[in-house]
Amino acid sequence: FATIGEISNNDAFLVQSGKAGRTRWLGKRPTVRGSVMNPCDHPHGGGEGRAPIGRTRPLTPWGKPALGMKTRKNKKRSDDYILRRRS
């Protein structure tokens, strides 16, 4: 369908926040890397200085495998309703 008229505030995506506090007003909290946390907070945390992950693979904060590892169960009930994978 065709849209008649013009999008309002078309330049809204060009606005830079300018400081951390302005994005906090919008309710966004800072993203903290797991490698800078303590070992009690994240599997990647701890170590002396800027240490590597120190495990066989990257993990989520809850200890599940991250980055490419499939985490879906093999015999999930809704598998029967999936005709083909999204590609």
N, C-alpha and C positions, 0 to 999 in steps of 0.2 A: 504494500500500500504506500501511496505517496503521502508525504507530510507537507501540509501547507504552512508556511511561516518560517520562523527562524528559531534556532535553539537559544534560550536565554542563558546569559552568563557563560558564553562560549569559551572564555579565557580562564575559567576557574581552575583548570588543570595546570596552568602555568604558574600559579602562586606557590612560592616557596615558603615554608613555615618560618625560617629564619632563626629559630632557637628551639631547644628541646621542650621548653615549657609550653609553647603554643600547640604542639601535638599532644601534650599531656592534657590540655584543656579539652581536647576531642576524645579523651578516654583511652588513648593508646599508651601502653606502658613500654619501657625500653626492652629490647631483645638482648638477653644476656647469654653469652656462649657457655656451653657446658664445660669447656676446658679451663675457664677462669673460676669455676665454682669449687667448693670443697668436695671431697669424695663422698661425704654423707648426702650431698645434694644432687650429684650427677655421676654416672659411671666414668665420664671423661675427666672428672675433677681431680685435684690434688697433684702431687709431684713437685719436684724442685724446678723452679723457673718455668720456661715455656716447654713443658713436657709433651711428648706425643700421646696419642690415645692410650697406648699400652695394652691393647686387647687385640684379639684376632680381627674384629670388625667394629665399625661404629655402632653405638647403641643409643636408644632413646633415653630420656631421663628415668624411665621405668624399667630399664634393662632389656627391652625387646630389641631385636635387630633392626637397624635402620638402613636406609640407602639401598633399595633394590630387593631386599629380602621380602618374599611374599609372606604375609601374616594371616591370610584367610585360612579357615579350617578346611580340610579336604572333603568332609562329608556334611557340609552345611545344608540345611533343609531347602533353602531357596535356590540351590544349584539347579534343581529341576526346571526352574522358571527362566534360567538364563539360556537363551538360544545360541548366541555367539558372543565372543568377546568384543569389547569396544576396541577400535584400532585407530 
